[in-house]
Amino acid sequence: MGKYLNPGKAAFERAVRSEVFVDKTRMLAFLNSVVGTQQQYVSVSRPRRFGKTMAISMVCAYYGHGADARELFSQRDIAGTEPVLVGGDELPWDAYLGAFDVVRVVMTDFLKRDARPQDALVHLQRLVARDIVRCYPDADYLDQEDLVQTMEDAFYHTGRRFVVVVDEWDAIFRMRKQDRAGQEAYLDFMRDWLKDKEFLALAYITGILPIKKYGEHSALNMFDEYSMTSPKTLAEYAGFTSDDVRRICEDKGLRFDAMRDWYDGYRLSNRPSRELVDGAGADAGDGRVYEIYAPLSVVSAARYRRLENYWSRTETYEALAEYIRMDFDGLKEAVALLMDGGRLRVDTSTYQNDMATFHSRDDVLSLLIHLGYLGFDDEREEVFVPNREIMAEFASSTKAAEWSGALAAYERSKELLHATLSAGDRRRAEA
């Protein structure tokens, strides 16, 4: 095992041994169903604090050659799942346990703010290729500084395909917001590394943002995306579900209703589109709607037995106030409405999936969904403030004097609406 090749099971073992652990290993059954198919490219975007890194450690432990993780997974939920049907074959839960060489890369380790992305990608290739050569020194390598060639040579030597796992895959779009040339070079690298490669069994990438839309670079078009606006099959794995949190509260002797009030509210659905299933003999109610909680907040509240704001104030904290200041199309008043418990319809289709390209209020609101500051109802296409924890973030970010005008304007609008409705009621009563 190496730093990048087959990192093993230790990270997932630490998660399992933690004071609060929620078993999400059933997600592996879904991944097994796409291994070695046209759908083997999986992109998962979630806000910070939503368990992306834990899921990655699970993927590495399960698929990694030499991880010796059978006992670890035989005690998890994945071991009780039904076989998945792939190409007419039934695959048991352990069909791919330890079956592949796993390459894991955390892009923030390479894409530094003071380094050219092009140079960072050269460095990444050298380090990962070196791990592979050290593990399989007897393979016939043509160019040990070319990562794609090195992985291909190793595959022909071992006969074992690769699972490639990339964490923080979108770092370049957050850290180098205006570097279009660097971003395009990065997307080209990712495509050349992963697309249509015989040595690949599965590509699993995670980040905060969905895949950047860039004309012909729009890019990594081989990926199926599972995001906060379109979670599809992976909706229940986006965070903790209400059932997960209820079990934690029962185990810890805590009040579920209080936990729900503070941390619930992200509404994700895997239901089919009604237009697609109506008249086709299927029930449009198939699937489920999940109330999703941010795992870090729930775990912290359960461990410390305190209801507090556990939001992680990373680079996205200042983003909330910064983006709202843009005030596209009356954005400040829209935020005031949301803070008052209202909802807004949003068109998320125009958002370019970066942190620099905004043309409308809807683009900014779409970003705030992906950052975790807003919940999204995909059936109604509406945004809302999900819970008390996030409301505290909005309250903190709107205290500046510049907000007084927008908040006052919203209050005047409410008063005018109330007066109009009251007058209408009086006229109807008099009639």
N, C-alpha and C positions, 0 to 999 in steps of 0.2 A: 504494500500500500504506500501511497505517497500523499503529498499535500493536495494535489489536484486529481490524481488518478486513484480511484477506489478508496475514498476517505474513510470507509468503514461504518460501524454502527455506534461508535461512542457517543456522538452527538444525540442520536435518537434515544439511546439508553439513558442519558441524562434527563431528557424530557419525560420518559416513562417513570423515572424514579422521583420526579418532582412532587411536591406536596399536592399540587392540583394538576391532574393530567386528564385530558379529554381525548378519547380514542377516535381518531379520524382515519384509521387504516383501511376502512372500506373504500376509500378513494382509490386505493391501489387496484381494486377490482376493475374500476373504470379505466385506469391507465393500462392495465393488462389487455383490455378489450381493444385498445388502439395500437399497441406495440406491433411494429412491422406492417402497418397498414398505411393507407393514404392519410389517415388521421393521426399519425404518430407525432405531429407537431402541436404542442399544447402550450399556450401562453396564458398565464394566470396573473391578472392585475388586481391588487388589493391595496387599501391604505396601510400605512404603518400600523403596527400593533395588532395585525390580524392573522398572525401565525404563519406567514409565508416561509420563514426560515425553518420553523419546526417541520413543515410539510416537506421541505427540501431534504432535511436530515432523514426523514422517514423514507423518501424515495431512494436516497443514496444507500441506506442500510438494507433496504429490501432488494434492490437490483444488483448491488455491488458484488462482484466476484471476490471471494475470499473474506466476506464480511462475517460469515458464520453466524447468521442471524435467525436460524430456524426456530430455536427455542424462544427468542424474543417475540417473533411474530405469531408463533403457534398459540400464544396466550392472548393475542389481540383479536379484535372484531373481524379482521380480514379472514381469519381461519374458519369463521362460521358462515362465510358467504357462499352462495350457490355458484357452481361453475359458470363462467361466462362463455357464450357461444361466439366463436370467431371463425369465419370461413368454413362453417360446418363442423368444427371441432369444439369440444367442450374443454375449457381450460380450468383446472382446479386452482384454488387460491394460491398455491405455491408453484405454479407453472414456471414462473420466471424468477423465483427466489434465488439470488446469487448467480443469475444466468449471464450477466453482462459486465463489461468493464465500464465503470462510471467515471466520467470526467465532470468535476464540479468546479465552477469558476464564479467568484464574486466580483462583479465588474467594478465596484468602487475600490477594490484593491489595486486597480490598474488605471482607471480613468481619473487621474488627479486634475485639479483645477489648473495647475501650473505646467502641465505636460500636454504636448500635442497628442490628440487621440491616435493619429497614425503611428506615432512612436510607441504609444502604450500598447497598441495591438501587436506590434512586432515583439515587444517584451513578453506579452501574454503568450504568444505562440512558442517562443523559445522555452519558457518555463514549463508549460504543459507538455510540450514535446519531450523535454528532458526527463520529466517524470515517466513518460511512456517508455523511452529508451532504457532508462534504468531498470524498469520492471521487466522488459523483454529485450535484453541485450543481444540475443541471438537472431533477431529478425534482420532482414536485409533492407536497410533504410537507404533511400535515395537522397533525401535532403532533410536533415534533422532540425532545420530551422523553419521548415514548412509544416505547419501543424496538420493540415489536411492530408498531405502526403504521408506524414508519419503515422497518423491514425489509420490510413489505408494500408500501409505496410504492416502495421501491427495486427490489423484484422486478418490479412492474408496469412500471417504467421500463426495466429492462435485459432482462427476460425470463429472468434467470439466478437459479436458486434458491440457497439458502444451505446450507452445512454448518456446524453449530454445534458447537464443541469446548469443553468445560468441564473444566478441570483442578482438582483438589482440590475437587470438587463437594460433598464431605461435610464441608468445613471447619467449618461451623456446628455439626455434631454433636460435633466434637472440641473446638472452642474455646469453645462456649457450651452446655455439656452440659445445663444445667438450664433453659435459656431456651425453654420449650415454645412460647410465643407467637411468638417470633422464628423458631423452626424451622418452625412451621406457615405463617407468612408467607412464608418462603423456599420451601417446597414449593409453595405456591400460585403464587408467582412463576414457578418453573420449569415448572409445568404450563401456566400461561397463556401463557408464552413459546413453548413447544415443541409442545404437543399439538394435533394436527389443523390444522396451519398449512400453507397452500398453498405458502408460500415455502420450506418446509423440504425438503431432499433427504436429510439425514442428521444425526442428533444423536449425538455420541460423548462420553460423560462418564466421567471416571475419578476414583477416590479410593481410600481404604483400606477404607472400610466399604461394604457393600451398601446398597441403598435402605432408608431408615427405614420401619418398619412403624407406621402411625399410624391405625388405624381407617379412616375415609373418606379420610385423607391417606396411606394406606398406599402408597399413593400413586402415585408416578409410574408407574401401572400399565401405561403403554404401553411401558415399557422392558423389553427382554430383558436379563437379568443374567448376567454371566460372572464368577464369583468364585472364591476359593480353596476353597470347598466345592462349587461346581458350575461348573467352567470350561467344560464342553461343547465347542463347536467351537474355542474359543480356547485350549485347554489347552496346546498346544505353544508359544504365544506369551506365556505367563505369565512366563517368564524364560528362562534359558539351559537347553537340554536337554543330556543327556549327550553327544549327537553334537556339539553346539556346543562344549562344553568340551573334548572330545577333540581337535577341530580346533585350538583355541587352544593346547592343550598341545603338540601336534605342531609347530605353528608356532613356539612359544617354546622348544621343547626341555625341557619340564617333564614331571613324572611325573603321569599322569592319576589313578592310584590314590590319590596323596596329596591331590590337589585334590578328588577324590570324597569322601574321608574327612572333609575339613574342611567342605565346602560343599554336598554333595548332600543329598537327603532329602525335598524337597517332592514328594509323589506326587500327580500330577494325571492324570485320565483323561477321555477323550472316548468311552468305550465306551457302547453303549446299555444300558438296563436289561434284564436277562435275562427278567424277567416280560413285557416288551413284545415281545421278538423270538422267544422260545421258542414253537415251534408255528406260527410265521408264515412258515416257510420261510427265515428269515434265520439267520445264524451269530451267536450271542451273543458270540463273540470278536471281532467287528468292532470297529474302533477301536484305540486304543493307550493304554497307560499310560506317562506321561512322568515321569522323575525330573528335577525342576526345581531349578536352582541360582539363588541371588540374583545377578544380574548384577554389581552393584557390588563384591561380595566377590571374585568370580572375576576381574574386570578388575583390581582392586587387587593381588591375589595374582600375577597374570601380569605386571603392570607392574613391581612391586617385587621379584618373585621371592621372596616371603616368605609363609609360611602363618601368618596372624595373624587375630585377631578384628577384622573391618572393619565390624562392626555400627554403624550410625549412631545415636548416642544423642540422638534428638530428643525430642519430648514423649512418645513412647511408651516410653522407657526406664524411667522411674519407674513407668509403668503396670503393668509386670510384677509388681513387688513389691506395689504398691498393691492390685491386683485379687486377688492370691493371699492377701493378708492378710484378705480378706473371709471366707475359710475356709468357704464354703458346703458343706454336706454332706461335710465332711472333705476339703476341697480341698487343704490342705497335704500330707496324706498321699498324696493322688492325685498331686501334683507330685513327691513323693519317689519314688513308683513309676515315674513317667515318667523321672526323672533316672537311675533304675537300669536303664533300657533297656526298661521295660514299655510296654504300650499300654492304652488305656481306650476303651470304647465311649462315644460321645457323641451325644446328640440335639441337633442344631443348629437344629431347627425352631422352638424357643421363643425363640431369641435375637431381640431387637427391633432389632438393627442400629444401636445407639447405644453411648455409653460411660457411661451412667448407669442404665439399667434392667436390673437383674439379679435373678432370682428363684431361681436354682439354680446348682449347680456347673457344669452343662452350659452355661449362658449365659456364664459367665466363660471357660470353655475355648473356646467358639465365638469369642469376641472375640480370644483369643490366637491362634487360627488366622488370623484376618484381619489381625492385627498382624504375623504372621510368626514368632511364638515357638513355634508348634506346627505340625507337619505333619498332614495329614488324609488318611486312606484312605477315599475315598467309597464304595468297594465294601463294605468291612467296617464303615464308620462308626466308625472308630477314630482317636484322636489319639496322637501320639508326638513326642518331641524329635527333630528331623530330622538334626542333625549336630553336630560338635564346636564349631563357632562358636556355635550357639545354646545348647549345653550350658554353655559358658563364661558366657553371660548368666544362665542359671538359677543357676549356682554363685555368681556375684557377687551375685545378688538374694536368696539364701537364707543368707547368712552371719550375719545378725543373730541375737542371742540368742533372739529370739522363735521361731526355727525349731528350736531344739534339741529341744523336746518332740515336735514333729511328726516330725522325722527319727528320734529315738530310738524313737518308737512304731512307725514303719514298720520299723525294724530288728528290734524285738521280734516284730512280725507275721511277718517273714521267718523268724526263728529258730523260731517256733512252727510255721509251715508246714513248714519243713525237718524239724523233729523229728517232726511228725505223719506226713509221708511216709516218713521213715526207719523209724518204728515199724511202719508198714504193710508196708514191704518185709521187715522182720524176721519179722513174723507169717506172711507168705506163704512165706518161705523155710523157716520151721520147719514149716509145714503140708506 
